[in-house]
Amino acid sequence: MSAVVNNRFKVLAGRFSLWVGGRVPSPMRLMLSAFAVGLLAGTAAWGLKRMIGGVSHIISGHLSALHANWVLLLLPVVGILLAAVFQRYVIHREIYHGVDRLNQGLKSGKNRLPLSLTVTPMIASTFTLGFGGSAGSEGPIAYTGAAIGSNVGKLLGMSPSMMKVLVACGASAGIAGIFKAPIGGAFFALECLVVEMGSASIIALMIASVTAGLMAYVLSGCTPDIYFTCDTAFDMHWIPWVMALGVFCGLYSVYYQSIMVRMQAFYAAMRNHWFKNLLAGGIIGGAVFLFPALYGEGYGFISSMLADDTDALTPFSLFAGDSAHTTLVLLMLGGMMLLKAFATSSATSGGGVAGDFAPSLFAGCIAGYFFVTVANVLFGVALPVGYFAFFGMGAVMAATQRAPFMAIFLTVEMGAAFTLLLPVVIVSTVSYFIFRFLWARVWRSVAMPSCRRGT
């Protein structure tokens, strides 16, 4: 059936490209193509969010917040198995680590992606995340967006060089749509994809990213994924603490990324696919059972932490009903900091289809909250915990993804906190350089991480 659809699409694409080629100049075709790609990728990003949210609501809606839920041990196992079966027996194609595969294709000059890739990553990601996989949806939507760009390029008869640009535009549009962050989405292509761009290509990239971000924002009812009330001006006296947070996040990022890389290699070495899927689902299930906030992408929990709502830590867990006193808060945040990388790497490398941008934002949020809570208790200061949790998001993402500009703008755009751009720049820069310095000297045995690999 898919072969018939692809053949019909090729015939229509050929006829349409001949018609367009004689009527629309090449530069104008690129800009119009970028706009169309942005519309489609933004719509796809909104659709993926709806799909994941709908499945998650159906699956977890019956859980009780008043006590621990043992079914959380099983749900991620089911999700990983469904995603693995879908790849192995339905589409007969591995689509995890979408950005990694995308970059491999771009390096080898393979810019023509099958039409089926505009849908299949979204389905597999819905299984993975809807059932509790502790990861993000940005990897699959980048792959979907790239396929949209490729097929729009085929339809319009674009040259191979312009096809490569449209693939990058589609991937960036997917990121911009899923995070509702146009500038951050554009920097994704510039920092994470192996595509060299001239001025016309960058303009097309911005058109696609802005269109996708706005499309997803409008379709979602003009609501953000993260709610952050920035009602206090940044105090310049916080800068030493912001820099200290950058050091802390850089150190934590070394731990986080070393676990991610080693777990990816561990799963890649496994020959028994079923055992790999069951083990990965079991690790995620154990982490989610102990800390239910790790379920799915975790944007709701991030919003709670930014609002200094520690009561969001205990529902559905073994500590349900306990008061969220400082010791319990630190223990739970510390536990999540340790386990998040294991859960995310299991979701992305153990058979599921997901990304690791959102997890790095989540990890940064809890790292920032942990740091500022300890600082306030030990040193008697009164630093705003929500603000430092927000700063931590950009710091950990900048370091672990080795993409500081993307991390900075994704963070401030998601939180609609452009007045906090300066501290986010400071903390992200410090964290990034601390990470690079330590990784190069301490972790020589582990491959250097990058958002160009394994997202």
C-alpha positions in Angstrom: 0.0 0.0 0.0 2.8 2.4 0.9 4.6 1.6 -2.3 1.5 2.5 -4.3 1.1 5.8 -2.5 4.8 6.6 -3.0 4.6 5.8 -6.8 1.5 8.0 -7.2 3.2 10.8 -5.2 6.2 10.6 -7.5 4.1 10.9 -10.6 2.2 13.9 -9.2 5.4 15.5 -8.0 7.0 15.1 -11.4 4.1 16.8 -13.2 3.8 19.6 -10.6 7.5 20.3 -10.6 7.5 20.7 -14.4 4.6 23.1 -14.2 6.1 25.2 -11.4 9.6 25.1 -12.8 8.7 27.2 -15.8 6.6 29.8 -13.9 8.3 30.5 -10.5 12.0 31.6 -10.2 14.2 29.4 -8.1 14.8 31.8 -5.2 11.0 32.5 -4.9 10.4 28.7 -5.0 12.7 28.3 -2.0 11.0 30.9 0.1 7.5 29.6 -0.8 8.7 26.1 -0.1 10.0 27.1 3.3 6.7 28.7 4.2 4.8 25.6 3.2 7.2 23.4 5.1 6.7 25.7 8.2 2.9 25.4 8.0 3.0 21.6 7.6 5.7 21.0 10.3 4.0 23.3 12.8 0.8 21.5 12.3 2.5 18.2 12.7 4.2 19.4 15.9 0.8 20.4 17.3 -0.7 17.1 16.2 2.1 15.1 17.9 1.5 17.0 21.2 -2.2 16.2 20.9 -1.5 12.5 20.2 0.9 12.1 23.1 -1.3 14.1 25.5 -4.4 12.1 24.5 -2.8 8.7 24.9 -1.2 9.8 28.2 -4.5 11.0 29.5 -6.2 7.7 28.6 -3.5 5.6 30.1 -2.7 7.5 33.3 -6.1 9.2 33.9 -7.2 6.5 36.3 -4.1 6.7 38.6 -4.6 8.0 42.1 -2.5 10.8 43.4 -3.0 9.8 47.0 -0.8 6.7 46.9 1.9 4.9 44.9 0.7 3.3 41.7 2.4 0.0 40.9 1.1 0.0 37.3 3.7 2.7 36.6 6.3 -0.1 36.7 4.5 -1.7 33.7 3.3 1.2 31.5 6.7 2.2 30.1 7.5 -1.5 29.2 4.3 -1.6 27.2 5.1 1.7 25.4 8.7 0.6 24.5 7.4 -2.8 23.2 4.7 -1.1 21.1 7.2 1.3 19.6 9.7 -1.5 18.9 7.1 -3.8 17.4 5.9 -0.9 15.2 9.4 -0.4 13.9 10.3 -4.0 13.5 7.2 -5.6 12.0 5.0 -2.8 10.7 7.2 -0.3 9.0 10.4 -2.5 8.8 12.6 0.5 9.6 14.5 1.8 12.6 13.6 5.4 13.2 15.0 6.1 16.7 17.8 8.6 17.0 16.2 10.6 14.2 18.6 13.5 14.1 21.6 11.2 14.1 20.1 9.3 11.1 19.2 12.6 9.4 22.8 13.9 9.7 24.2 10.7 8.3 21.9 11.1 5.3 22.9 14.7 4.8 26.6 13.8 5.0 26.1 11.1 2.3 24.0 13.3 0.1 20.7 11.4 0.7 18.2 14.2 0.8 15.2 12.3 -0.5 13.2 10.9 2.5 10.3 8.6 1.9 6.8 10.1 2.4 6.0 7.6 5.1 8.5 9.3 7.4 6.2 12.3 7.7 4.0 10.1 9.9 5.8 7.0 11.3 8.1 8.9 13.8 5.0 10.5 15.3 3.2 7.2 15.8 6.2 5.5 17.4 6.9 8.6 19.6 3.3 8.5 20.8 3.7 4.9 22.0 7.0 5.8 23.7 6.0 9.0 25.5 2.2 8.4 25.9 3.0 5.3 28.0 5.4 7.2 30.2 8.8 7.2 28.4 10.9 9.8 30.2 12.1 11.7 27.1 11.0 14.3 24.6 9.2 14.5 21.3 11.7 16.8 19.5 13.8 14.0 17.8 10.8 12.4 16.1 9.3 15.7 15.0 12.6 16.9 13.6 12.7 13.7 11.5 9.1 14.2 10.5 9.8 17.9 9.6 12.8 16.8 7.6 10.7 14.4 5.6 8.1 17.1 5.0 10.8 19.4 3.7 12.2 16.6 1.5 8.8 15.8 0.0 7.9 19.4 -0.6 11.2 19.8 -2.4 10.4 16.8 -4.6 7.0 18.2 -5.3 8.4 21.5 -6.4 11.4 20.0 -8.4 14.1 21.6 -6.3 17.8 20.9 -7.0 19.8 18.6 -4.7 21.4 21.6 -3.0 18.1 23.2 -2.4 16.6 19.9 -1.2 19.3 19.8 1.5 18.3 23.3 2.6 14.6 22.3 2.7 15.4 19.2 4.8 17.2 21.4 7.3 14.3 23.9 7.2 11.8 21.1 7.9 13.8 19.7 10.8 14.2 23.2 12.3 10.5 23.9 11.7 9.7 20.7 13.6 11.8 21.9 16.6 10.4 25.4 16.4 6.9 24.0 16.4 7.3 21.4 19.2 8.9 24.0 21.5 7.0 27.0 20.1 10.4 28.7 19.8 11.2 30.1 16.4 14.7 31.4 17.1 15.7 28.3 19.0 14.4 26.2 16.2 16.5 28.1 13.6 19.7 27.7 15.8 19.0 24.0 15.9 19.8 23.8 12.2 22.8 26.1 12.5 24.4 24.3 15.5 23.2 20.7 15.1 22.8 19.9 11.4 25.6 19.3 9.0 24.3 21.8 6.4 26.2 24.9 5.3 23.9 27.8 4.5 24.2 31.0 2.6 22.2 34.1 3.2 19.2 33.0 1.1 19.2 29.6 2.9 19.2 31.3 6.3 16.3 33.5 5.3 14.4 30.4 4.2 15.3 28.7 7.5 13.9 31.7 9.5 10.7 31.7 7.4 10.1 28.0 8.1 10.9 28.2 11.8 8.9 31.3 12.5 5.9 29.9 10.5 6.0 26.6 12.3 6.4 28.2 15.8 3.4 30.5 15.2 1.3 27.8 13.6 1.8 25.5 16.6 1.2 28.3 19.0 -2.1 29.4 17.3 -3.3 25.8 17.0 -2.7 25.1 20.7 -4.9 28.1 21.6 -2.0 30.5 22.1 -0.9 28.7 25.3 2.7 28.0 26.3 3.9 24.5 27.3 5.7 26.0 30.3 4.1 28.6 32.6 6.6 30.9 34.2 5.7 34.2 35.9 8.6 36.6 35.6 7.4 39.4 37.7 10.6 40.5 39.4 13.5 42.3 37.7 16.8 40.5 37.6 19.1 41.7 40.4 22.7 42.2 39.3 23.8 41.0 42.8 22.7 37.5 41.8 25.4 37.3 39.1 28.0 35.5 41.4 25.3 32.9 42.3 24.3 32.6 38.6 27.9 31.9 37.8 28.1 29.4 40.6 25.0 27.7 39.2 26.8 27.5 35.9 29.7 25.6 37.4 27.3 23.3 39.3 25.3 22.6 36.1 28.5 22.0 34.1 29.6 19.4 36.6 26.2 17.8 36.6 26.1 17.8 32.8 29.3 15.7 32.8 27.6 13.1 34.9 24.4 13.3 32.9 26.0 13.0 29.5 28.4 10.3 30.5 25.4 8.2 31.6 23.6 9.0 28.3 26.6 8.0 26.1 27.5 4.8 28.0 23.9 3.6 28.1 23.5 4.2 24.4 26.6 2.1 23.8 25.3 -0.5 26.3 22.0 -0.9 24.4 23.7 -0.8 21.0 25.8 -3.8 22.0 22.8 -6.0 22.8 21.9 -8.6 20.2 18.6 -9.8 21.8 16.1 -7.1 20.8 13.3 -8.3 23.1 15.6 -8.4 26.1 16.8 -4.8 25.3 13.2 -3.6 25.0 12.2 -5.2 28.3 15.2 -4.0 30.2 14.8 -0.5 28.9 11.1 -0.4 29.7 11.9 -1.8 33.2 14.5 0.8 33.9 12.1 3.6 32.9 9.2 2.0 34.9 11.4 1.7 38.0 12.4 5.4 37.7 8.9 6.6 37.0 7.5 4.5 39.9 9.9 6.0 42.4 9.6 9.5 40.9 6.3 9.9 39.0 7.4 13.4 37.9 9.7 11.6 35.4 6.6 10.4 33.5 6.6 11.6 29.9 8.1 15.0 28.9 7.4 16.6 32.3 6.4 20.1 31.2 3.7 20.3 33.9 6.2 19.4 36.6 8.7 22.1 35.2 5.9 24.7 35.5 5.3 23.6 39.1 9.0 24.0 40.0 9.2 27.4 38.3 6.3 28.4 40.5 8.0 27.1 43.6 5.3 24.5 44.1 7.0 21.6 45.8 3.7 19.8 46.4 4.1 18.6 42.8 6.9 16.3 44.0 5.0 13.7 46.1 1.6 12.9 44.3 1.4 9.3 42.8 4.5 8.3 44.7 5.6 6.4 47.8 5.6 9.7 49.6 2.0 10.7 48.6 0.4 12.6 51.4 3.7 13.6 53.1 4.4 17.2 53.6 7.1 18.5 51.1 9.6 19.6 53.8 13.1 20.7 52.7 14.8 17.4 53.4 12.3 15.4 51.4 12.4 17.9 48.6 16.2 17.7 48.3 16.1 13.9 48.5 13.5 13.6 45.7 15.3 16.2 43.5 18.6 14.5 44.1 17.1 11.1 43.2 15.6 12.5 40.0 18.9 14.1 39.0 20.6 10.7 39.3 18.0 8.7 37.5 16.9 11.0 34.8 19.7 10.1 32.4 19.1 6.4 32.9 15.4 6.8 32.1 16.0 9.1 29.1 18.7 7.0 27.5 16.5 3.9 28.0 13.7 5.6 26.2 15.8 6.9 23.3 18.2 3.9 22.8 16.2 0.9 24.2 13.7 0.6 21.4 11.6 3.7 21.8 11.4 6.7 19.6 12.0 10.0 21.4 14.5 12.9 21.8 16.8 14.3 24.5 16.3 18.0 24.3 13.3 18.2 26.6 14.9 15.8 29.1 18.0 18.2 29.3 15.6 21.1 30.1 13.9 18.9 32.8 17.2 17.9 34.3 18.4 21.5 34.3 15.2 22.6 36.0 15.6 20.2 38.9 19.4 20.9 39.1 18.8 24.6 39.4 16.1 24.1 42.0 18.3 21.7 44.0 21.2 24.2 43.8 19.3 27.3 44.9 17.5 25.4 47.7 20.9 24.2 49.1 22.3 27.7 48.7 19.4 29.4 50.5 19.7 26.9 53.4 23.4 26.8 53.8 24.2 30.5 53.2 21.1 32.2 54.5 20.4 34.0 51.2 17.0 34.5 49.7 17.5 33.7 46.0 14.3 33.2 44.0 14.1 29.4 43.5 11.9 29.6 40.4 14.3 31.9 38.6 17.3 29.7 39.3 15.4 26.6 38.2 14.7 28.5 35.0 18.4 29.4 34.6 19.4 25.8 35.1 17.2 24.7 32.1 19.4 26.6 29.7 22.6 25.7 31.5 22.2 21.9 31.3 20.8 21.9 27.8 23.7 24.1 26.5 26.3 21.7 27.9 24.8 18.3 27.2 23.6 19.2 23.7 26.8 21.3 22.9 24.5 23.9 21.4 24.6 27.0 23.6 22.7 29.4 21.3 19.9 27.0 20.7 19.6 26.3 24.5 19.6 30.0 25.4 16.8 31.0 23.0 14.8 27.8 23.5 14.8 28.5 27.2 13.8 32.2 27.1 11.2 31.6 24.3 9.5 28.7 26.1 9.3 30.7 29.3 8.5 34.0 27.5 11.1 35.5 29.7 13.2 37.7 27.4 14.1 40.0 30.3 16.1 37.2 31.7 18.2 36.7 28.6 21.4 38.1 30.3 21.5 35.6 33.2 20.5 32.7 30.9 23.5 33.7 28.6 25.8 33.8 31.6 24.8 30.5 33.2 24.7 28.7 29.9 28.1 30.0 28.8 29.7 29.0 32.1 28.1 25.6 32.1 29.1 24.9 28.5 32.8 25.7 29.0 33.0 23.8 32.3 31.5 20.8 30.6 33.8 21.1 27.5 36.9 21.5 29.7 36.2 18.6 32.0 34.9 16.2 29.3 38.0 16.7 27.2 40.3 15.8 30.2 38.4 13.4 32.4 36.2 11.4 30.0 38.5 10.7 27.1 37.2 7.2 26.8 33.7 8.4 26.0 32.9 9.9 22.6 32.3 13.6 22.7 28.6 14.3 22.8 26.8 16.7 20.5 23.3 17.4 19.4 24.5 16.3 16.1 24.5 12.7 17.4 21.9 10.7 19.1 18.9 13.0 19.4 
